């Protein structure tokens, strides 16, 4: 299995109050991943708050496509899945945050969101991956790694980040399987099913992650089956996965001085996937487009 992102060293982009990661070198060029809208997006609201977004596209490499379609042809006699379904991607997001005061470092808020998502890989009549409806780029699946409303890092009732500082840490994992080798999807629910679930853990999370007070926006939960737990047979099926990729990011922010929130974004040495297009129909007005210098730390 491959690990796209190493865990040593950091790569940054620098531009005034913001430093963002870039692709580092040749290893990214072979990746089936691309960064939505070329780079992570940032909108700063003075010293009161900010919005930060990092999304990815994923297609299939030629080797993955050949392997999955060949395996599917062998599986047809077993009537696995819907017509055209060739595989599954299970992806994991672990997002944790903490906020404290600038003076005395008194803890203001902390929390986490940890979810698994399921992408069924279905080929259309032209042999291309069917996209999700909300990000309809043909032959690519869409993933939202971090869609953050910074003002909510001040707590559920917070209205400003002034006088505070904090950190957000993202760790994500992507696993690709042929359909017949993939873990079961038991327990993976749509947003509506999650809301109506009799499971008390699901109910508590759905109430806690109310869009009016939760810092992580629910865009991916809105259009993909998801679960608080890993697939029940993940460990037993892990050796059959065709690929495994990891992405990480750390956001350190401060609204202790200056005219706007200061933000530093760091990723491991290989950086982020190469630039890709925006989601169809979106222009992200007001978000920063970053093309500055790079430096290592």
C-alpha positions as CSV (number, residue, x, y, z in Angstrom):
1,X,0.0,0.0,0.0
2,X,1.1,3.5,-0.6
3,X,1.2,6.5,1.8
4,X,0.9,9.7,-0.2
5,X,1.9,12.0,2.6
6,X,5.0,11.6,4.7
7,X,5.1,12.6,8.4
8,X,8.3,14.5,8.6
9,X,8.9,18.2,7.8
10,X,6.5,20.9,6.9
11,X,6.0,23.0,3.7
12,X,4.3,26.4,3.8
13,X,3.2,29.2,1.5
14,X,3.6,32.7,2.9
15,X,1.6,35.8,2.2
16,X,1.3,38.4,4.9
17,X,-1.0,37.0,7.5
18,X,-1.4,33.7,5.8
19,X,0.8,30.7,5.1
20,X,-0.6,27.8,3.1
21,X,0.9,24.5,1.9
22,X,1.9,23.7,-1.7
23,X,2.7,20.6,-3.6
24,X,6.2,19.5,-3.0
25,X,7.9,17.9,-6.0
26,X,7.4,15.0,-8.3
27,X,5.6,12.6,-6.1
28,X,2.3,14.6,-6.3
29,X,2.3,14.4,-10.2
30,X,1.4,10.7,-10.1
31,X,-1.4,11.2,-7.6
32,X,-5.1,10.5,-8.6
33,X,-5.9,13.4,-6.2
34,X,-6.3,17.1,-7.0
35,X,-6.9,20.1,-4.8
36,X,-10.3,21.8,-5.4
37,X,-9.9,25.3,-6.7
38,X,-6.1,24.9,-6.9
39,X,-5.4,25.7,-3.2
40,X,-7.1,25.8,0.1
41,X,-9.4,28.8,0.4
42,X,-9.4,31.4,3.2
43,X,-11.8,34.3,3.9
44,X,-10.9,36.4,7.0
45,X,-13.5,38.5,8.8
46,X,-11.2,41.1,10.5
47,X,-10.4,39.9,14.0
48,X,-13.8,38.3,14.6
49,X,-13.6,35.1,12.5
50,X,-12.6,33.3,9.3
51,X,-13.7,30.6,6.9
52,X,-11.2,27.9,5.8
53,X,-11.9,25.3,3.2
54,X,-9.8,22.4,1.7
55,X,-11.4,20.0,-0.7
56,X,-10.0,17.2,-2.9
57,X,-10.9,15.6,-6.2
58,X,-10.1,11.9,-6.7
59,X,-10.2,9.9,-10.0
60,X,-8.8,6.5,-10.7
61,X,-5.3,5.8,-12.0
62,X,-5.2,3.7,-15.2
63,X,-3.9,0.8,-13.1
64,X,-6.7,1.1,-10.5
65,X,-9.3,1.4,-13.3
66,X,-8.0,-1.7,-15.1
67,X,-7.9,-3.7,-11.8
68,X,-11.3,-2.7,-10.7
69,X,-13.1,-3.3,-14.0
70,X,-11.4,-6.6,-14.5
71,X,-12.4,-7.7,-11.0
72,X,-15.9,-6.5,-11.6
73,X,-16.1,-8.7,-14.8
74,X,-15.3,-11.7,-12.7
75,X,-17.9,-10.7,-10.1
76,X,-20.8,-10.3,-12.4
77,X,-22.0,-13.8,-11.9
78,X,-22.4,-13.1,-8.2
79,X,-24.7,-10.0,-8.8
80,X,-22.7,-7.8,-6.5
81,X,-24.0,-4.3,-6.1
82,X,-25.8,-2.1,-8.7
83,X,-24.9,-2.4,-12.4
84,X,-21.7,-0.4,-13.0
85,X,-20.5,-0.5,-9.4
86,X,-16.8,-1.4,-9.5
87,X,-15.5,-0.5,-6.0
88,X,-15.7,1.5,-2.8
89,X,-13.7,4.2,-1.1
90,X,-14.0,4.4,2.6
91,X,-12.5,7.7,4.0
92,X,-11.9,8.8,7.5
93,X,-11.8,12.4,8.9
94,X,-10.5,13.1,12.4
95,X,-10.7,16.9,13.2
96,X,-9.8,18.2,16.6
97,X,-9.7,21.8,17.9
98,X,-8.9,23.7,21.0
99,X,-9.2,27.5,21.8
100,X,-7.8,29.5,24.7
101,X,-7.5,33.1,25.7
102,X,-4.5,35.1,24.7
103,X,-3.8,36.2,28.3
104,X,-3.3,33.3,30.7
105,X,-4.2,30.7,28.1
106,X,-7.5,29.9,29.8
107,X,-9.3,27.1,27.8
108,X,-12.4,28.6,26.0
109,X,-13.5,25.6,23.9
110,X,-12.4,22.3,22.6
111,X,-14.0,19.6,20.5
112,X,-13.7,17.0,17.8
113,X,-15.5,15.4,14.9
114,X,-14.5,11.9,13.7
115,X,-16.4,10.3,10.9
116,X,-16.1,7.6,8.2
117,X,-17.6,8.2,4.7
118,X,-18.6,5.8,1.9
119,X,-18.2,6.5,-1.8
120,X,-19.6,3.9,-4.1
121,X,-17.6,3.9,-7.4
122,X,-20.0,3.6,-10.3
123,X,-19.1,3.8,-14.0
124,X,-21.5,5.6,-16.4
125,X,-22.2,4.4,-20.0
126,X,-18.9,6.1,-21.1
127,X,-16.8,4.2,-18.5
128,X,-16.3,7.4,-16.4
129,X,-16.8,7.6,-12.6
130,X,-20.2,9.1,-11.6
131,X,-19.7,12.2,-9.5
132,X,-21.7,13.3,-6.5
133,X,-24.5,15.6,-7.4
134,X,-23.2,18.6,-5.4
135,X,-19.8,18.4,-7.2
136,X,-20.6,17.2,-10.7
137,X,-17.2,16.9,-12.3
138,X,-17.3,13.8,-14.5
139,X,-14.9,11.0,-13.6
140,X,-14.0,12.4,-10.2
141,X,-15.3,12.0,-6.7
142,X,-15.4,14.9,-4.4
143,X,-14.1,15.0,-0.8
144,X,-14.3,17.8,1.8
145,X,-11.4,17.5,4.1
146,X,-11.9,20.7,6.1
147,X,-14.8,23.2,5.8
148,X,-14.4,25.4,8.9
149,X,-16.4,28.3,10.3
150,X,-13.8,29.9,12.6
151,X,-16.1,32.0,14.7
152,X,-17.6,28.8,16.1
153,X,-14.2,27.9,17.6
154,X,-15.1,30.5,20.3
155,X,-17.8,28.1,21.5
156,X,-21.4,27.4,20.5
157,X,-22.5,30.9,21.5
158,X,-19.4,32.7,20.5
159,X,-19.6,35.7,18.1
160,X,-16.0,36.8,17.9
161,X,-12.5,35.3,18.2
162,X,-11.0,38.5,19.6
163,X,-8.6,37.9,22.4
164,X,-8.3,34.2,21.6
165,X,-5.9,31.8,19.9
166,X,-6.2,28.1,19.0
167,X,-5.3,25.2,16.8
168,X,-7.2,22.8,14.5
169,X,-5.7,19.5,13.5
170,X,-6.9,17.4,10.6
171,X,-6.0,13.8,9.9
172,X,-7.6,11.9,7.0
173,X,-7.3,8.5,5.5
174,X,-8.6,7.1,2.1
175,X,-8.9,3.3,1.4
176,X,-9.9,1.9,-2.0
177,X,-11.3,-1.6,-2.6
178,X,-12.7,-3.6,-5.4
179,X,-16.4,-4.2,-4.7
180,X,-16.1,-7.9,-3.8
181,X,-13.2,-7.2,-1.4
182,X,-14.7,-4.1,0.3
183,X,-15.9,-4.0,3.9
184,X,-19.6,-4.1,4.7
185,X,-21.5,-0.8,4.6
186,X,-23.6,-1.7,7.7
187,X,-24.2,1.3,9.8
188,X,-23.5,3.9,7.1
189,X,-26.4,6.3,6.9
190,X,-27.6,9.2,4.9
191,X,-28.1,12.6,6.7
192,X,-31.8,11.9,6.9
193,X,-31.3,8.4,8.2
194,X,-28.8,9.7,10.7
195,X,-31.3,12.2,12.0
196,X,-34.0,9.5,12.4
197,X,-31.7,6.8,13.8
198,X,-32.8,5.3,17.1
199,X,-29.1,4.9,18.1
200,X,-28.4,7.2,21.0
201,X,-24.8,8.0,19.8
202,X,-26.1,9.0,16.4
203,X,-28.8,11.2,18.0
204,X,-26.3,12.9,20.3
205,X,-23.9,13.6,17.5
206,X,-26.6,14.9,15.2
207,X,-27.8,17.3,17.9
208,X,-24.3,18.4,18.8
209,X,-23.3,19.1,15.2
210,X,-26.1,21.5,14.6
211,X,-25.0,23.9,11.8
212,X,-25.9,26.9,14.0
213,X,-23.2,26.2,16.5
214,X,-20.8,23.6,15.1
215,X,-17.5,24.8,13.6
216,X,-17.3,22.0,10.9
217,X,-19.8,22.5,8.1
218,X,-21.8,19.5,7.1
219,X,-21.5,19.6,3.3
220,X,-20.0,16.0,2.9
221,X,-22.4,14.6,5.5
222,X,-25.3,16.0,3.4
223,X,-24.5,13.9,0.3
224,X,-22.7,10.7,1.4
225,X,-23.4,7.8,3.7
226,X,-21.4,8.2,6.9
227,X,-20.8,6.6,10.2
228,X,-19.3,7.4,13.6
229,X,-17.5,4.0,13.5
230,X,-15.2,2.3,11.1
231,X,-16.7,-0.5,8.9
232,X,-17.3,-3.5,11.1
233,X,-14.9,-5.8,9.1
234,X,-12.3,-3.1,8.3
235,X,-9.3,-4.9,9.8
236,X,-10.2,-8.2,8.2
237,X,-10.4,-6.6,4.8
238,X,-7.5,-4.2,5.1
239,X,-5.0,-6.5,3.3
240,X,-7.2,-6.5,0.2
241,X,-7.3,-2.7,-0.2
242,X,-5.8,-1.5,-3.5
243,X,-4.5,1.8,-2.1
244,X,-4.3,3.8,1.1
245,X,-3.6,7.5,1.2
246,X,-3.2,9.9,4.1
247,X,-3.5,13.7,4.3
248,X,-2.9,15.9,7.3
249,X,-3.1,19.6,8.1
250,X,-2.6,21.8,11.2
251,X,-4.1,25.3,11.5
252,X,-2.7,27.6,14.1
253,X,-4.6,30.9,14.5
254,X,-4.5,33.9,16.7
255,X,-6.7,37.0,17.1
256,X,-4.5,38.5,19.8
257,X,-3.2,41.5,17.9
258,X,-3.3,43.2,14.5
259,X,-6.3,44.0,12.4
260,X,-7.3,40.5,11.4
261,X,-7.0,36.9,12.5
262,X,-3.4,35.5,11.9
263,X,-3.4,32.0,10.4
264,X,-0.7,29.5,9.8
265,X,-1.4,26.3,7.9
266,X,1.1,23.4,7.9
267,X,1.2,20.0,6.1
268,X,3.8,17.2,6.0
269,X,6.7,17.4,3.5
270,X,5.0,16.2,0.3
271,X,2.5,19.1,0.6
272,X,-1.0,18.8,-0.9
273,X,-2.2,17.4,-4.2
274,X,-1.7,19.4,-7.4
275,X,-4.2,22.1,-8.5
276,X,-7.6,21.1,-9.8
277,X,-10.7,23.1,-10.9
278,X,-13.3,24.5,-8.6
279,X,-16.6,22.8,-8.1
280,X,-19.0,23.5,-11.1
281,X,-21.1,26.5,-10.5
282,X,-19.0,28.0,-7.6
283,X,-16.8,31.1,-7.6
284,X,-15.9,31.4,-3.9
285,X,-16.0,35.2,-4.0
286,X,-14.0,36.7,-1.2
287,X,-11.7,33.7,-0.7
288,X,-7.9,34.2,-1.0
289,X,-6.1,32.8,-4.0
290,X,-2.6,32.1,-2.9
291,X,0.5,32.0,-5.2
292,X,3.4,33.1,-2.9
293,X,6.8,31.7,-1.9
294,X,7.4,28.4,-0.3
295,X,9.6,27.6,2.6
296,X,10.5,24.6,4.8
297,X,10.5,24.4,8.6
